[in-house]
């Protein structure tokens, strides 16, 4: 009986991730344009024709339509299935790590917000306050109801996360004579600190800077990215999410847990 419940939970969480990923695509497109994420209904950005429900099924519709709008035949960005698949996979992995728990709920909420922010920043080089500012408040409120972070740790996470980026931005502005870090970066670091506390935000920022610098060097050397173009800082924040939920000590038990589910045994 437990095996059946576990499989159903995995399927439901994965499908939920795909659905949320589809909605995330709407947010990624509309938020930077100051458009409502509710009205009008989903439509092709080229011909403006409303998308039928049959053409709005996560992943499947993109495959069935061969990546083109049914009405005007314009190409649909590969970003849409990528975001849907990425969200579904993250929901699945978070569930396999934490099971049916408050941490799973918190991390899937945070991951969805970070995916939206990441792709908006990647496309537009902006981090919308409409997500990060409410996120700071939500993260702080959650700290009163979860066992793994205290409200003091959340406050320190806000201060340390936002403070580090602010200081780096000020120093960078003096050295390079131009804005090094935007206000959006500061607010987003504060939001993540609110959810996860000051210890993990420090580790993530350090790793993010290292990976971001390495990726930047590779892109410049390969001539894919020009030196003067603003580096999208989303890599740092997305790495933050990947590091904490997926690389904690409890994750050493992820493989045994999956094997036990496959063997129809109850995980410990």
FENPE-V844440 format. One record per helix or strand. SS is the DSSP state (hx for helix, st for strand). FROM is the first residue (numbers start at 1). LEN is the number of residues. If there is no record, write none. Layout:
ss->{SS & SS}
from->{FROM & FROM}
len->{LEN & LEN}
This chain:
ss->{hx & st & st & hx & hx & st & st & hx & hx & hx & hx & hx & hx & hx & hx}
from->{2 & 43 & 50 & 53 & 60 & 68 & 75 & 79 & 102 & 129 & 151 & 183 & 198 & 234 & 249}
len->{32 & 1 & 1 & 3 & 5 & 1 & 1 & 20 & 23 & 14 & 26 & 14 & 24 & 14 & 14}
